[in-house]
Structure formats: structure tokens, C-alpha cells
Amino acid sequence: MTYEKIMETLFFQDPIHFSRWGDGEWNCILGKHGENCDGHKYYSDLGVRLGDVLTSNPEYFLGLQSFAIEKNGFEINDWIQAHGLENRAWSDADIFHNASIDGELQEIFRMIKENRVVLVAQDVVVRNLHPANFISVPRFNCWLQYESILKQCMEFVDRSRSPNPVVLLCCGMMANVIVDELYIHAPWCSAIDLGSVLDPYVGLVSRRYHQQIVNREKGKQ
């Protein structure tokens, strides 16, 4: 799966589901303590849910992050082998981030203005990007409001007049569980985990590469 293919699929309003599996998701699955780089805690029940998603071996696209392999490659490989997923095909988890670095997110910014799209993100992202529809999530520990956020996603999908409503998720590790639930209960929709890709466009530097994007965007002003 590529960025271009995802955008083409969304353009033609065909359903597509994509979630990202980085070091935070894997740390949570592996039962490690602490929190990810965005301050979301590794809750044990979240780890169980993430593991359940993977062991169900879903038919939609899963993106594996190379950084996660660099940090915990042996443990991840052992887990994958133990759960019979060694033949699983993985996409690149960083396709949106790479597109951002290349300055190619124009279609994403256009999409969030469409009525068929809802952006699930923290308030600072919503306030600055002005999506047509949004669901606000906490800055930290989104998982604690999982049930409410999932309900709002389902309500949006159910009431949408579009044959292919789109849910764009910027809500930490919880996004992977929501993508899976939407795939199961609303397969006609699309659900895409964008991770932190929108952060630098609202002035947030949550990844090392984000500063160069902040600088680039300032240069356009």
C-alpha cells in the first residue's frame, strides 16, 4: 500500500482501512510500562485489545513502523511468530509522514473540508485546521474515553449521506482499535490512522522531523 493508492481509493469513494503499528503500540502489546512519546500511557487493557486486533489477522492494511523494529525487533518477531502471523503482509507505517516530508499532503487538507469526512483529533488540531466535521479527543490518554469516541465515530458514519464516509484518526494508540471496530461494524466506511502527521501544521513538534516542516510552512507565509 502506498500514499498514492490510499488517496486514489478515497477519491473514488471505495472503502479502505489502515492502521499504524509503531513502537508505542508494540510496547503496549508487549506489556511494557510507561507511556509513548505523546504521553499516552501503556494501559494493560489497551495492550490486550491491540493484541486481539493483530491475532484476528484482519484483511485491511496494517502499517509496520521501521523504528519499532529497530527498537524491539527481536521481541516483536517473537510475538509475531508465537501468534502465527509470520506470513502477514505489512505496509509501511510511515507513508503519510513521508508524504508530509515531501510536501504532498494537499489532498488530506482538502479532504478534511468535505462533509463526508470527520477528523478525530485534539483541540489544537481542530481549531487550526477547521475541518467540516470533528470529534475532539484529549491531549493525553485518549484510551480513557474510548467508548465515547467510538460511539461518536459510529454515529457520524451512520448518519452520513455519503456512500463512503471517512474517519481520519489522530488519537494515539487507540486509533488502531477504532479502525478495527469500524471495519467490523461499518465496512462501507473508510478509517485511516494518520498518527501525528498533522501536528507540525498546527505548530506542534512531536517528532524529530516535524521542525523542518514547521520551518517550511513558516517560509510559505
Secondary structure as GFF3:
##gff-version 3
##sequence-region A 1 221
A	DSSP	alpha_helix	3	11	.	.	.	ID=ss1
A	DSSP	beta_strand	17	21	.	.	.	ID=ss2
A	DSSP	alpha_helix	23	29	.	.	.	ID=ss3
A	DSSP	alpha_helix	44	55	.	.	.	ID=ss4
A	DSSP	beta_strand	61	64	.	.	.	ID=ss5
A	DSSP	alpha_helix	66	82	.	.	.	ID=ss6
A	DSSP	beta_strand	91	92	.	.	.	ID=ss7
A	DSSP	alpha_helix	95	101	.	.	.	ID=ss8
A	DSSP	alpha_helix	106	111	.	.	.	ID=ss9
A	DSSP	beta_strand	117	122	.	.	.	ID=ss10
A	DSSP	alpha_helix	123	129	.	.	.	ID=ss11
A	DSSP	beta_strand	134	137	.	.	.	ID=ss12
A	DSSP	three_ten_helix	142	145	.	.	.	ID=ss13
A	DSSP	alpha_helix	146	159	.	.	.	ID=ss14
A	DSSP	beta_strand	166	169	.	.	.	ID=ss15
A	DSSP	alpha_helix	174	185	.	.	.	ID=ss16
A	DSSP	beta_strand	190	193	.	.	.	ID=ss17
A	DSSP	three_ten_helix	199	202	.	.	.	ID=ss18
A	DSSP	alpha_helix	210	220	.	.	.	ID=ss19
###
